[in-house]
Amino acid sequence: MHRSILVVLMLWVGHGEALHGQDSTSRPRFQLIVHGGAGALRARHLTAAQEAAFKATLYSALRRGYDVLNEGGTSLDAVQAAIQLLEDSPLFNAGRGAALTSAGTAELDASIMDGHKRKAGAVAGLKRIKNPIALARLVMERTPHVMLAGEGAEALAQEQGMPLVPQAYFLTEERKRALRKVQNSVPVPAGSEYGTVGAVALDSRGRLAAGTSTGGLTNKRPGRIGDSPIVGAGTYADETCAVSATGAGEYFIRNVVAYDICARARYRGDSLNVAANDMVLRKLVEQGGDGGVIALDKHGNVAMPFNTEGMFRGRIGPDGKAAIQIYE
Ligand code: ASP
């Protein structure tokens, strides 16, 4: 009697571990993780209403991706759907509401990677594309290239029937204020420091995908390109592992963060948690690189470390229940 209760308990605990992100090797169940950037998000700076608005938008993005996965769609489609919704929201630093360059312009970067096919598409320095993640996907699927920048990328969009939007579409008062503050060396308000968006997903057929979209850093030099469109740095997916990063891009480029996490798991046999934590909580911290990642492996294990005060993040699985968090 006692022994059977113990066995049931052990099984139950084992199940709980798989759901809560400790490494398991069970068969894949679909998963979608999104982030909305990492940064200084001191509670006193985010009002309850702001916090609710961020969470509601993350929730909508998770549900959008969930619908794709739940209908048997691909992780690639789920990643794109979730990111597009976040790009359309002025709250996040991607698409509308992008952080502004020192010249007051929006220059957008994005990338997407299909881990199963090991294909990737990326765009950088866009000024007139409403959904950079959609154009990144067109680069992947309709050209022999991986990355297109600026006018050449926008020409592809036009060729493929994707309408251009005016610069003004991207510019919000909030981001203009944040730029003025940075230029006057005043600390920026919560949520305007980072706010890049990204997603990683595993579909019911075990295929992984990752994507990231951003306006980059407030007050960046015109022409600066961050890690988000760089495959291996801000975004990476293969057959076993998918990562999307957010933070001070230069550090993520120099440390090839997304790829390094997957490589450590693959070559050293590190668990996803160990690999992601060591990169974000030790290596980047030692160098002063602020930020975080969302990572997912083919078994559905999840890691979401960040070394900032908070990271907008959320997760949804087959039960359709979304878990959304900002702080530790
Ligand atoms: N990583 C992005 C960049 O450096 C910014 C961010 O994640 O907030 O462009």
Boltz pocket constraint, residues with backbone or C-beta under 6 A from the ligand:
constraints:
  - pocket:
      binder: B
      contacts: [[A, 37], [A, 38], [A, 93], [A, 193], [A, 194], [A, 195], [A, 196], [A, 214], [A, 215], [A, 216], [A, 217], [A, 225], [A, 226], [A, 227], [A, 228], [A, 234], [A, 245], [A, 246], [A, 247], [A, 248], [A, 249], [A, 250]]
      max_distance: 6.0
